[in-house]
Amino acid sequence: MLYWKGIIGSITASFVNVMVIRSRKREDYVFSRSYCPVCGHQLNYLDMLPLAGFIIRKGKCHYCGCRISLRYPLVELLGLYLGLISNSIRELMMFMDLLAIALYDRDNMIIKDSYLAVLLLCGIFTMDFRYLNNHLMGAVVISLPMFLLATLTDGFGMGDVKLMAVSGFILGWERCLLGFVLRCFAGSMVSVFLLMMKKAGLKDRIPFGPFLVLGIIIAYSYGFRLIDFYEYAWLKGV
Ligand SMILES: [Zn+2]
C-alpha cells in the first residue's frame, strides 16, 4: 500500500508540473501528448514514467540527446514524498494543489485564484469542524498583518496574503504561526545562499509562494508534533 501511495503521488506531481508549464503557454494539458521542448518529438510511455523515465534515459532526450531539466525528476521525487505522507486522497489533492501553487508562483510570480479556490475546498474536506474557532483565527492571524503591510509597502503581493488566509484557515492558528516561522527560516536561508552564490542581487524579487507552501506542508504534516516538542523542550529548559 505504502509504495502505491508514493507512485500515485509521483505520477500526479508529474501531471501537475506539465499542467503548470503548459497553462503558461495556454496549451492543452489533458489530452495532448507530452513532447520534448527542444526537438518537439512526442514522448512515449517509457519516457514519461515518473523518475524511472529520467533514470532509464540517463537524463537525456531519447530522440535529440538534449539534457532534460532537473525540474522534472525533482518535482516527481517531491510528489513521491507527498504521496507517502498523505493519509487520504483528499490530503493528496491538497498537497498537489499546493505544489501547483508553488510551481506557478515560481514561474510567473503570481498565485492563481483558481488554485486557491481548490485549496480551500480540499481544506474544508480535511478539517475538523469541532475546532472552527481555531481555524477562523488561523485565517487572520498572519494574513491580516500581512494585508496591512501589503497595502503600505510592496513587500509581497495580495496573492501571498490570500494564500496565507486560506492556509491559515486550514491549519488553525498554532500551526499557521509555525508555518509562517518555517517559511521565514527557509526563505532567508535560500536568499542568503543565492546572494552568496551571486545568483541573485539584493533588488531581485524572490517568489514568496514556494517557501510558504513548504512551511504549510511541514506545519500541516508535523505541526502538532513540532509544537509539542518545542513546549516540552521549553518546559524542561525552565
Ligand atoms: Zn528532444
Boltz pocket constraint, residues with backbone or C-beta under 6 A from the ligand:
constraints:
  - pocket:
      binder: B
      contacts: [[A, 36], [A, 37], [A, 38], [A, 39], [A, 40], [A, 41], [A, 61], [A, 62], [A, 63], [A, 64], [A, 65], [A, 66]]
      max_distance: 6.0
